[in-house]
Amino acid sequence: MAKKRGGRKYGPKAQKKVERAMHERKRGSLRSGRSGKKVTSRKQAIAIGLSEARRAGGKVPRKRKGGSRKRGGKKR
């Protein structure tokens, strides 16, 4: 049986940035980039935190290209 090689996907810098973004969202002071609108979505807050971590040189996986998103819908 082969050994599983891994490690962490996200570094501590990413964790800090996402934590700060989530905190700001909860307080209502997190704003989105261009439009400056208030962020209320949890997913968007996480995305902002990860984006900031990427810019700061943290360990964060690459962004998915294009519009291919994982969809978790109901199967019919």
ChimeraX attribute file (.defattr): number of C-alpha atoms within 10 A of each C-alpha:
attribute: neighborCount
match mode: 1-to-1
recipient: residues
	/A:1	3
	/A:2	4
	/A:3	5
	/A:4	6
	/A:5	5
	/A:6	6
	/A:7	7
	/A:8	8
	/A:9	9
	/A:10	14
	/A:11	14
	/A:12	13
	/A:13	19
	/A:14	23
	/A:15	18
	/A:16	14
	/A:17	22
	/A:18	21
	/A:19	16
	/A:20	16
	/A:21	25
	/A:22	23
	/A:23	14
	/A:24	15
	/A:25	20
	/A:26	15
	/A:27	9
	/A:28	12
	/A:29	13
	/A:30	20
	/A:31	17
	/A:32	13
	/A:33	10
	/A:34	6
	/A:35	7
	/A:36	9
	/A:37	11
	/A:38	13
	/A:39	21
	/A:40	16
	/A:41	12
	/A:42	12
	/A:43	11
	/A:44	15
	/A:45	25
	/A:46	20
	/A:47	15
	/A:48	20
	/A:49	21
	/A:50	26
	/A:51	18
	/A:52	17
	/A:53	22
	/A:54	18
	/A:55	9
	/A:56	12
	/A:57	11
	/A:58	18
	/A:59	17
	/A:60	19
	/A:61	11
	/A:62	7
	/A:63	10
	/A:64	8
	/A:65	7
	/A:66	6
	/A:67	6
	/A:68	7
	/A:69	8
	/A:70	6
	/A:71	6
	/A:72	6
	/A:73	6
	/A:74	5
	/A:75	4
	/A:76	3
